[in-house]
Structures are given as structure tokens and as C-alpha cells.
Amino acid sequence: MAALQARAEELEIRLAHMEYALQSQGKEVLRLQQSNTLLARQVRELGDRLRALADAPASDPAAEPPPPHY
């Protein structure tokens, strides 16, 4: 009977550790999803900015003032 009790306690301990690990993994997955969402939004914004720069007419180099070393 003592062996059965010890086995049940061992299983309960293992279950508690597995539940804790699962909870920790769930939190990490959520954090990674949030990070991924933020990064995806930043990539979209950078793409939009790049397209806007590509669509903008190039400035005339003659209109630029000369560098200070001239």
C-alpha cells in the first residue's frame, strides 16, 4: 500500500511540474505572438515608407547647397 501511495505522490508531483511548464509555455507563446504582431506592423510601416520614398520625385542635386568643406 505504501508503494502505491508513493507512486501516486510521484505522479501528482510530475503532473504539477507539467502543468507549470505548460503554463509557462503558454505565456511565452503569447509573448512571442505579441512580438510577432509588433514586428509585422513595423515591417508593413517600413514598406509603406519605402514605397512612398520610391514614388516621390527625386530632388534636384543642383538645388542642394554645397557641402561645408567647399
FENHU-V415275 format. One record per residue. N is the residue number from 1. SS is DSSP state (@ for helix, = for strand, . for the rest). BURIAL is # if it has 9 or more other C-alpha atoms within 8 Angstrom, else .. D_LAST is the distance of its C-alpha to the last C-alpha in Angstrom with 1 decimal. Layout:
BEGIN
n = <N N>
ss = <SS SS>
burial = <BURIAL BURIAL>
d_last = <D_LAST D_LAST>
END
This chain:
BEGIN
n = <1 2 3 4 5 6 7 8 9 10 11 12 13 14 15 16 17 18 19 20 21 22 23 24 25 26 27 28 29 30 31 32 33 34 35 36 37 38 39 40 41 42 43 44 45 46 47 48 49 50 51 52 53 54 55 56 57 58 59 60 61 62 63 64 65 66 67 68 69 70>
ss = <. @ @ @ @ @ @ @ @ @ @ @ @ @ @ @ @ @ @ @ @ @ @ @ @ @ @ @ @ @ @ @ @ @ @ @ @ @ @ @ @ @ @ @ @ @ @ @ @ @ @ @ @ @ @ . . . . . @ @ @ . . . . . . .>
burial = <. . . . . . . . . . . . . . . . . . . . . . . . . . . . . . . . . . . . . . . . . . . . . . . . . . . . . . . . . . . . . . . . . . . . . .>
d_last = <95.3 92.9 91.1 90.7 89.4 86.9 85.7 85.3 83.3 81.1 80.4 79.6 77.1 75.5 75.4 73.7 71.0 70.5 70.3 67.7 65.7 65.9 64.8 61.8 60.9 61.2 58.8 56.3 56.6 56.0 52.9 51.6 52.3 50.4 47.4 47.7 47.8 44.7 42.8 44.0 42.9 39.4 39.2 40.3 37.7 34.9 36.3 36.4 32.7 31.7 33.8 32.3 28.8 30.0 31.7 28.8 26.9 23.6 20.7 18.9 15.5 14.6 15.6 13.1 10.2 6.7 6.1 5.5 3.9 0.0>
END
